[in-house]
Amino acid sequence: MKHIIFTFILITLIGCTKEGDINLSSQLVGKWKWIESSGGIDGRTETPASTGNAVTIEITRTTIKTFINGKLESEMNYEIQSGSSIRTTEKTDLIVYENGTIHSVLIEGNSLVLFEECYDCFQQNYLKD
């Protein structure tokens, strides 16, 4: 009987993730092609054409890999959290990277927008590949 109760408690604890985290995680997973970045103190816009770089990101449930012109440039672990953002007064979905960088996230259809959580920073727009 103790084993049954322990197993039930363990399954309950493992299953205690927020439904929003699961939904966002499943929407994030895949390959994303960079379309443009905009922002900065000068309000500039950068694109693959203006930078000469084709950027893609591959997102799994735990890592984000960044490829520039087909070459792996970085791989970082991340967690999805709900928290405060400089963009809104409401709680929002955040990607918190292992190095402390934070992006707020917006997904609409096959479009992904990552907002750097700092003033005069960039927003990066991607399309699902």
PyMOL commands that set and color helices and strands:
alter all, ss='L'
color gray80, all
select helices_A, chain A and resi 2-14+19-28+48-51
alter helices_A, ss='H'
color red, helices_A
select strands_A, chain A and resi 30-39+44-46+55-59+63-68+71-83+92-97+102-108+111-116+122-128
alter strands_A, ss='S'
color yellow, strands_A
deselect
rebuild
show_as cartoon
